[in-house]
């Protein structure tokens, strides 16, 4: 059986995430794979990995509840690749009662930590394990204000922690799916396939 | 680590912001209370206004940018993005909204145009813009000026979806009609559409607009919203349709769910039950020519 990946398709930049996974799989030379949108619990069956995209975390959280996806996502056994709103959703503690976090990664996350859209920025950051500067796009981005034991910090800037890994899961404040560099996707998938 | 060379307001950040709105509902609100209702219902953003389009129609006179006090009150009330409208071509109103920290500016035909020749040079701003369009040529002219997002114009404040449907068909139909044409044929069509040729070539290659494309102007029910999604919209703006309905909270939640499940009639049926009175609406054919907003700024 080949690689099966999904993208949570309730709201946000879903198609960008599908393309991001597809591009990384091609770069890695994988032959047998599928990337599917996930809208209901049954779609999660047999998936090795799932992206939770950027979007509005309050909206996505509400739709997770409405679609009966909270328990299935909280108990998902594959790896989760969470960006921006996704990072807020996989956290354990969030500074907004409208978001019901999935509790997959032991960390506290602050929404819109940099401010509004005018504070959105792009910059080269260093990501542990990547070995070169990485162009990161922060759009009304969150940061992790605390991380628990066993949570590996992959990138940190002055404002706080912006990339973490816990087991098979990876959570990022920024948007690797918007740029052209597949590096972070490849890192996530290699770790998912080999555990390294 | 220290970050060197932070860059703000780039094209990618502007279009990226618009991408985060996809699959969502952006709701018109006129005060903090409405903004909170919209946020709790699952809106991805709110449009801060002094009056919703149906009331702008009623009031008549010159419609301008909202009072900054109203916009700031709404920005304080919610954590989701806040958008606001400026008159077509009124770049000083846009400068004011940018200075307030509004997340996206709608250069809108709903307000009285300030310039009948030129739209705002949107590339000169770091805040992203959304603009209305009735057809592909208009959409590409706005993107060329720097719009990070397009919406159908429809006919705002009517509660009548017919014009939004017409504009979405115009845009998507033209893109479909150009599939399989040679670059030379596409370039020739670009001249007829008064669209930049390179943008038209890119659009045909992608099979869709190169920026996020929402629908707006007359969406009044969950079924209207799902209709626009099935026709290819990336999301919807709902103006007067929510707070001019009998039960705004219920209507807002129903439209959010209808957009999420736009291709599942059972869910749309379920959320449409017992919604109360939708906004009354206007037959577009009864409008006088000077009352039709979509002809402004082409």
Interface residues (C-beta under 8 A of the other chain):
Chain A: X9 X10 X11 X12 X13 X14 X15 X16 X54 X55 X56 X58 X59 X62 X63 X66 X67 X84 X85 X96 X98 X111 X112 X115 X116 X117 X118 X119 X120 X121 X122 X123 X124 X125 X126 X137 X139 X140 X156 X157 X158 X175 X178 X179
Chain B: X1 X2 X3 X4 X5 X6 X7 X8 X9 X10 X12 X13 X16 X17 X19 X20 X21 X22 X23 X24 X39 X40 X42 X43 X44 X45 X75 X79 X80 X81 X98 X101 X103 X104 X126 X127 X128 X256 X257 X260
